[in-house]
Amino acid sequence: MRPEPPPGKGPLDDLITAFEGYLQDEKDVSPHTLRNYISDLRQFASFLVYHKFASAGPAGIDNRVIRHYLAFLHRKQLKKTSMGRKLASLRAFFRFLHRERVIEVNPAKVVSTPKAGKRHPRFLTVDDVFRLMEVPDTRTLAGARDRAILEVFYSSGIRISELAGLNEESVDLSIGLMKVTGKGRKERIVTLGSHAVAALQDYLAKKGEAVKGGSVREGDETPLFLNRFGSRLGIRGVRNVVAKAAGQAALSRPISPHGLRHSFATHLLDGGADLRSIQELLGHVSLATTQKYTHVSMGKLMEVYDRAHPKARKKR
């Protein structure tokens, strides 16, 4: 197997830069999405240079080249979900080039997305959730922060990028509501339970005492969760907080920030919440995305059906 191609200067570089400006100025994508798009495209551009596919320029890239690239990624044992994301980046890029009349057809349009095997979402039992929440030592600022992060994840079901982007101005603890910015810069309001509110109040009190000279600012915003250097806690830092707590809690199964999101949805469904409500809380555009949670609670759904549906009720 050949090694991963090194970064190289190629004929796509200037076009990728133009596409980056288009995503920023016209599509207004999030910084996280922008980084993924450009990283995927630069990797593809390096592949073209390394395998000598780039000599003909963008017009010489057809669907066979893209399939060759996917085969290369497959040999590297990349997950099919990751391959699908990279193909989606290529489709968007070539769609942009077609719109700008750089190419006549979009070569990625006819390439099928690799089918990923269905995976059961990993989630915690309620007992595991309670065990996890007890891990952080809330007598310290770091512990209070970590408890607040875990409580907010489980109480709201927000994504890791949404949590890392939270500002103090986003949270209204007096009414237990929080404004988050999700995919596509879409804003939504989510609720916070009493435990999450209490954890945030404790953390903010300790944070106020520890931060000298006033709160850390990013323009007009005050980051909610800070790292040990006093700046915004990033996605990697949030992931480390969850991993550390999960390791110390001796859980029955491994868990990630996304697993806490699954736990939130699963426990709501088990409690009788309907899918439409869960869809709104999770910020899913499609109900089909939310439905992947149903199989883990099918017993509960059948119980609700038997109790509620007129044709399912047994004759007395």
Secondary structure, 3 states (H helix, E strand, C coil): CCCCCCCCCCCCHHHHHHHHHHHHHHHCCCHHHHHHHHHHHHHHHHHHHHCCCCCCCHHHCCHHHHHHHHHHHHHCCCCHHHHHHHHHHHHHHHHHHHHCCCCCCCCCCCCCCCCCCCCCCCCCCHHHHHHHHCCCCCCCHHHHHHHHHHHHHHHHCCCHHHHHCCEHHHEECCCCEEEEECHHHCEEEEECCHHHHHHHHHHHHHHHHHCCCCCCCECCECECCECCCCCECCHHHHHHHHHHHHHHHCCCCCCCHHHHHHHHHHHHHHCCCCHHHHHHHHCCCCHHHHHHHHHHHHHHHHHHHHHHCCCCCCCC
